[in-house]
Structure formats: structure tokens, C-alpha cells
Amino acid sequence: GGLMVQAAAFSDKARADKAAAALGASVSKPGKYWLMRLGPFASRAEAEAALAKARAAGYSDARILRAD
């Protein structure tokens, strides 16, 4: 389990990779879009800190998700 922070979704892999490198995130494509995520985190506090980091970097729609 654990928690992830989804910072953004991209239609272009190169843009997703560039943004992820700047934030220290990973990129995956479970569906139509490339997702930039931080984590997984074992605690809610760690996830909240990563969420704050993502929002400070300009990703205002970032959110915490379960890493199931």
C-alpha cells in the first residue's frame, strides 16, 4: 500500500520526464496520460510534505492517492 502524490498528468512523455526530473518524481503511463508521481510514502505526514513540495513547484492540482 502506502501513499503517492500525483503532481501532474501529461500527454507528452518528454515533458513529463523533464518535469519529473526537476521535482524528483517518477513517470508512469497506466492509461492515456503520462503521470508524474512522488512516493510511495509510508505515512500521511510524508505524503503531505511531498504534496506541499509539488504545490510549491506550481502543481496546484497535486493530490494524495493510495498506492494500491
QUINORSUL-V970024 format. One record per residue. SS is DSSP state (2 for helix, 1 for strand, 0 for the rest). OMEGA is omega in radians with two decimals (* if undefined). Layout:
# QUINORSUL-V970024
ss = {SS:SS}
omega = {OMEGA:OMEGA}
This chain:
# QUINORSUL-V970024
ss = {0:0:1:1:1:1:1:1:1:1:0:0:2:2:2:2:2:2:2:2:2:2:2:0:0:1:1:1:0:0:0:0:0:1:1:1:1:1:1:1:1:0:0:2:2:2:2:2:2:2:2:2:2:2:2:2:0:0:0:0:0:0:1:1:1:1:0:0}
omega = {-3.08:-3.10:3.09:2.98:3.05:-3.06:-3.07:3.05:-3.09:3.03:-3.08:-3.09:-3.12:3.11:3.12:-3.14:-3.13:3.13:-3.14:3.13:-3.14:-3.07:-3.09:-3.09:3.07:-3.12:3.06:3.14:-3.13:-3.11:-3.07:-3.02:3.02:-3.10:3.08:-3.07:3.02:3.11:0.18:3.13:-3.10:-3.07:3.10:-3.12:3.10:3.14:3.12:3.11:3.11:3.09:3.10:3.10:-3.14:-3.14:3.10:3.12:3.06:-3.14:-3.03:3.13:-3.14:-3.13:3.12:3.12:2.98:-3.13:-3.09:*}
